[in-house]
Amino acid sequence: KIGGYRAAIEFQDKLYFAATGATPYILEIDPLTDETQVVCYSESPESASISTGIRGLTSYKDMLVATMIGNSGAYLVASQNPSAGPDSFKVIGTQEDFLDYPAYHYYDSIFGGSIWDIIEYNDKLYITVVTGKNGNKQAFALFSGEPDADGNWSYDSTTNVLNITGDTTFTSSGDGVYADGNLNIHVARGVILNITSR
């Protein structure tokens, strides 16, 4: 059973969809042949309280990057060749990397919004995270991340991530935490834009 698709992207001449459901997954469609395959499955949550609504899907340099959810929380996976299937994906970010901020249970903010959005901008990956847990309404968090020469990823949650363009309108309410419950981020004409909702 699936609950629908939350994100879609074109990558390496294929179409990819983030599917939510009992076990979230990434679906690939070849538009030339109409062939489909599931290229990556999320870990199957053991608790019915874990929100399985994965949303983030983007490309970073030569990789497809997707948000996932599991028993230990939210995580990011990436693959340079997603058509090769699940074994081609590696975990590049974990709940711990995001300071245990992602609120990933249905009783958390925005129905367990978890990692809300991801984009590439200026050679970095930007990640927005829903942080309100156990009924607490609080701000989203913004992270930036990048790999080192060995492919090991590190993430920054400080307000330094706001030094991306003079045209940003983020309002900080703490160390990398901002005023709204979630945040969609987009890049247009070389400028990073934000669309917030409460």
Secondary structure, 3 states (H helix, E strand, C coil): CEEEEEEEEEECCEEEEEEEECCCEEEEECCCCCCEEEEEECCCCCCCCECCCCCCEEEECCEEEEEEEECCEEEEEEECCHHHCHHHCEEEECCCCCCCCCCCECCCHHHHCCEEEEEEECCEEEEEECCCCCCCCCCCEEEEEEECCCCCEEEECCHHHHCCCCCCCCCECCCCEECCCEEEEEEECCEEEEEEEC
